[in-house]
Amino acid sequence: MTLRVCRLEDIVPDTGVCALVGDQQVAIFRVEERVYALGNRDPFSDANVLSRGIVGDLSGELVVASPVYKQHFSLLTGICAEDSAVRVPVFAARVEEGFVLVEPPVEVATTCCYCGVGCGMLVSAAGNTVTSVRGDPAHPANFGRLCTKGTTLHLSMDPVSRLTYPQIRGNRASWDEALEHAAERFASCIEQHGPDSVAFYISGQLLTEDYYVFNKLAKGLVGTNNIDTNSRLCMSSAVAGYKLSLGVDAPPCCYEDIEAAELIVIAGSNTAFAHPILFRRIEDARAANPQLKLIVVDPRATVTARAADLHLALKPGTDVPLFNAMLHVIARDGLLSAEYLRAHTEGFEALEPLLAYWTPERAAAVCELPVEQIVEAARAFAKARSALSLYCQGLNQSVNGTYKNCALINLHLATGQIGRAGAGPFSLTGQPNAMGGREVGGMANLLSAHRELANASDRAEMARFWGVPSVPEKAGKTAVELFQALDTGEVKMVWIACTNPAQSMPDANAVRRALGRAEFVVVQEAYADAETCEYADVLLPAASWAEKEGTVTNSERRISRVRAAVPPPGEARPDWAIAADFARRLQRRLGKAIAFGYQSAAEIFAEHVETTRGRDLDITGLSYASLERDGPQQWPYPQGAGSGRARLYGDGVFPTPSGRARFVATEYVEPAEPADAEFPLRLTTGRLRDQWHSMTRTGRVAQLFSHSPEPEIALHPLDAAQLGLDDGALARIASRRGQTVMKVRASPEMRRGDAFVAMHWGGRFMSGPGSNALTLGAVDPFSKQPELKHAAVRVEPFVAGWRRMLSGPAQLRGAVTPLLQRFDYAALSLARDGTLCLELAAAEAPGAQVLALLDDLFGTSVESRTADRGRTICSCFGVGETQIAAFKTLRELQAKLKCGTNCGSCLPELRSRIAA
Ligand code: SF4
């Protein structure tokens, strides 16, 4: 509701007054006959003083100068002229009939845009600014909790680096010009070379409605299945595993199974970092039920693994031998559920040669585990009243990924640990809406609502539904194939939306070469500095989180609404609206007429809902109105159901032709690139606690750097010593595809012979294309998911002839980022107070020109950013490891330093440090 705060004539021109709007102090300024409203709090002095500041013109921009430290804030955007990372909220204000009217802040319920836990959050917005977020106590995924990333989401909305208008080869264009140009290029390519000469590469961060329109555009309008997504890097082995074993791509479990389980097996997931709110739920469940045991399967002694009752630190890539041997033990010890096998499964007999081969002794030798641990894990799994397995990229990102999934599911089927409370195989989705993408069939080998491309009647059904003559049968190019085809020219044009393949794809150098060779690249993106933008012929500004409407589905099949709290900046538009607008222009050129005239996200959702009628994921009982009324709901939710289904297969009937679940003979396939004499270390990649994907969003939040501020490679201390590398030393890391220089972290959490780098680091934060310069594009034969978890590397000392550590204001970032590539080693990060920190090293001193450039930017000061608190563990309160070491109990630590009392993401690490 708009508030009338005063008469215009009550404000002296070029000054301000303070008013209370809702519960917020607002500074209202008058410039001639116009009014501007900003939050009254000066973030530098933390005092409510801006209304007393002086209003004036600073380089053509209307600003107010704080009366305390004199920083200037734009009256239009609220951005600080001295530090663009800082902004004050802007309120919508206008004059009507001589009175000043101001819009009060609003609170909007939406969903976190990071991981697949799918936490609900309440977003406070004032005018065009998201001012704060808090967990939604009513959302069943998180009940009010948020992790470090979720808690700081509002700080990631950096307006300076947003794309705000379309561009054609770097020049500003209108939407009309940009989309007409793209439509003309795509149409002529399709007419000349056929529909498979173009491709779409989209994202698990898109909303279901965005995904639906892109899928219809590619498969219905263009007539190609060349549409794939970054979910291929994330969940496609889980999809293939579910389909092979259980019949369809449907996670059978729900989050409540955590409390109902007697045993939880976490395989290939550092849940404490990658799905923090779910891990807190596991911790709570263990505290409430001491009988609940935790087994963790992971090569590294991660924070998650250190919390386990049994940690199986297997050799990377050997999960299939481990699970096969566990099944061997279960069968040998008479622990099979004969009744479940007989009534609800098929194919167990065919496994016998495989099980005979994978004795625990043989598996122990391959996995480099003690036999006793394999036997103990197998017996615990079979004997538990309810066993739940949670798994993620450690299983999926492998050339053996599908079979890793199936081998784990075999254990559940053999023991009847499925379809009951607390039991079942439960994939944790990495991305916020990988599930939604799978539901609309937005991938190269999928079709809408779990239909099959290879099934003629499924294709005919969708063709009828979309009003097109046919839907193509041949599977399209999956992610790795797509960029390889761009490289060879087989695919000539690509449309990339909401993802950053130049940084996130394996073998990044090859992907960049492919993007460079493509005839035409359209990039639809929110942030101007995402690495992929530099390859765009047409760059389109997309609305982002808190700026658009839609839905997402989380790991437990729960559909939540995503709502807009602020308008998109400049000319940015929702992704579905851009895709639909392009489709309308393209079909005019192709002489087709398909319905793309959507006016709202709700309309698209309703169309998607109709595609699910009668399918296993039927959601014909849902609409935007029902989600508004009843809140987030799980699928299936058919018309008239009254509620969604919490868990699947309770009746033991599976969506396979026979109605039985299938045992899969899971052959072990070794990693595509084993370590050898030339590249003797096994490199795995994974997530940090406080960063997300390629850091286009989290890389703007100073607080999120404190836990892991710079790229580093973790090695076992003895391996590091053998290589002549001290903790913190610089090392050159080389694989067959590329190389990079990082600092070494000598870490006892590593196995001998293994190395680990975080997946997030790219060319905006370091020299070179980042972690993925090292990884390879070998893929699983079923899922086509690349093996991001295993590459052979060589690590050797890097001798720096020149080093420098610099710091300066955050607004130097734009000028500094392109310089990173001029040094052998570069690490750019943000200190807690927003200061930009830069560490550089080179084999030889750079030329005078580069040194002069650095001096121009930073002056000649040399500063260290190493805090005497040591590595930061609690990023909410900035508490470091040396401070924590002084405490004996968590209670004492929390009372004194407050760490772990806000979002709680550091609690698992605090507990493991105090216990050590
Ligand atoms: Fe977001 Fe964290 Fe929840 Fe994941 S666990 S959805 S990142 S708040």
Boltz pocket constraint, residues with backbone or C-beta under 6 A from the ligand:
constraints:
  - pocket:
      binder: B
      contacts: [[A, 112], [A, 113], [A, 114], [A, 115], [A, 116], [A, 117], [A, 118], [A, 119], [A, 142], [A, 145], [A, 146], [A, 147], [A, 148], [A, 149], [A, 150], [A, 151], [A, 274], [A, 275], [A, 276], [A, 277], [A, 278]]
      max_distance: 6.0
